[in-house]
Amino acid sequence: MRDAVTIDGVELMGYTMWGCIDLVSAGTGEMRKRYGFVYVNKDDEGKGDLSRTPKDSFYWYKKVIASQGEDLSE
């Protein structure tokens, strides 16, 4: 993102994550695709205790927010 702004001159007003937690697919009901930055303990058969565990991306996004977008390092 930083390169797009500084090198290419892209106007960037903000950044939004896709979803904060893993979601059930509306079309298929699957949990297989995990886009959130918090893992939800549930599988496609509905097994699991629904506990939540932060993924690495959670801590990355937390750092981005705390630095007001200045720190985009991994």
N, C-alpha and C positions, 0 to 999 in steps of 0.2 A: 504494500500500500504506500509506504513511504516513497519508493522509487516512482510509482505512478504519479504522486503529487510533485516530487522535487524534480524528476527528470522529464516526465511527459506533460507536466502542467495540468494534471487532472484536478478539477475542483472536487474536493472531498468534504462533505458536510458532516459525515458521521459513519459509524460502522455498527451493524447489528448482527448478532449471532443468529443462526437459524432457529435454535430452540435451546432452552436451558436444560431440559432433561430429555432422556430417550423417550420417544413417543411411539405409540402403537400406530401403524400405518392405517390411515382411514380407508384406503382401497382394499388392502389385503388382510388387515388385522395382525400383521407380523410385527415382531419386535426385533427381527434380524438386523435391520438397518438402524444403526445407532448414531444419530446425528447430534445429540445433546452433549453438553460438557459435564453432565452428571449422569453416571451409569445407573440404570434402574434394574434391579435384580428380578427379571421376569423373562421367560423364554416364549417361543411361539406357541407352546402348548398351555401357557398360563401358569407354569410352575415358577416358583420363586416367592420370596417374602416381601418383594417390592422395596427392599432397602435401597438407599441411595448412596453412591460413592463418587466423590469428585474425581474426574479424569484429569490428565495433565493439562488439557485445554482449559479447564476451569481455572487453574492457577495462572495460566498464561493470560486469560481474559481479565482476571482479577488485577494482575500487574498492569495491563494496558489501561484499565479504568483508573487505577491509583495514580498512574503517571500522566493521566489525561491524554493518552495516545502517544506520548513521547517515546516510551519503551515498547517496541514491537519485536524485540529479540525473543528467540525461543528458549 
